[in-house]
């Protein structure tokens, strides 16, 4: 029997590309996209789509029942910068949506869940370089707190109820299709757009702020690989550390400038600097490598090539 998938938050930065990939693998009709609104019209028109508020348990439950869903990817969340502006909304959405999905799986109809965690689970007391899988985790953002607590609940539901929930601590994700929204790592996407559109970029982080990052294709590959990995190989049921790139605003600027020599940058750090300063600069992902053969494909310059090529096309049309 083929699997039936529900993607919640399918119109977001990762959801958009994840849904497309899942439809390639499992067939369009076997992947139901859902979001609170229809902001990604391409996606909405390209296969089954339902309006679902991730905070609404009955809406998720009814959709799962109507479509015989057995696997859920829960991609809806309020990210770090927005979470600092709306702490209670971030807590409400990020936690309740997770509980809804975990409880459906506990009930037995849902067989597998993907739920993303983040480098935001770490905090200022965490070792910043090569941050280990198991380490001090005292997050100082609301977003980070929701992800840390969410990880604990995922592991709890696995241990206590046998819920097959799988998770990755995503670094900042860089892509050219849907824009990210409300994150601290968003600068690394904005910079490519402004390089093409304006030839200059005003960065909201300081030039030497190094953060873990990853190109979207690698993030999608990691997500699919983890979900396809044999259950017995998995040793982490909280969330896997995952690593690809680590760079500063100055380094990504230089990578772009090598192709667009006129490109210029200025720095004006805002409240997001404190968030970035509380996060690791590089991640040790040896457990993911060992358990499910994780390996990234894109380095900074390869990613810059693709980003500039695709965004040039986009802005031309
Ligand atoms: N990209 C996220 C953020 O900046 C981190 O997971 O909030």
Boltz pocket constraint, residues with backbone or C-beta under 6 A from the ligand:
constraints:
  - pocket:
      binder: B
      contacts: [[A, 79], [A, 80], [A, 81], [A, 117], [A, 118], [A, 119], [A, 120], [A, 143], [A, 170], [A, 171], [A, 172], [A, 173], [A, 182], [A, 183], [A, 184], [A, 185], [A, 186]]
      max_distance: 6.0
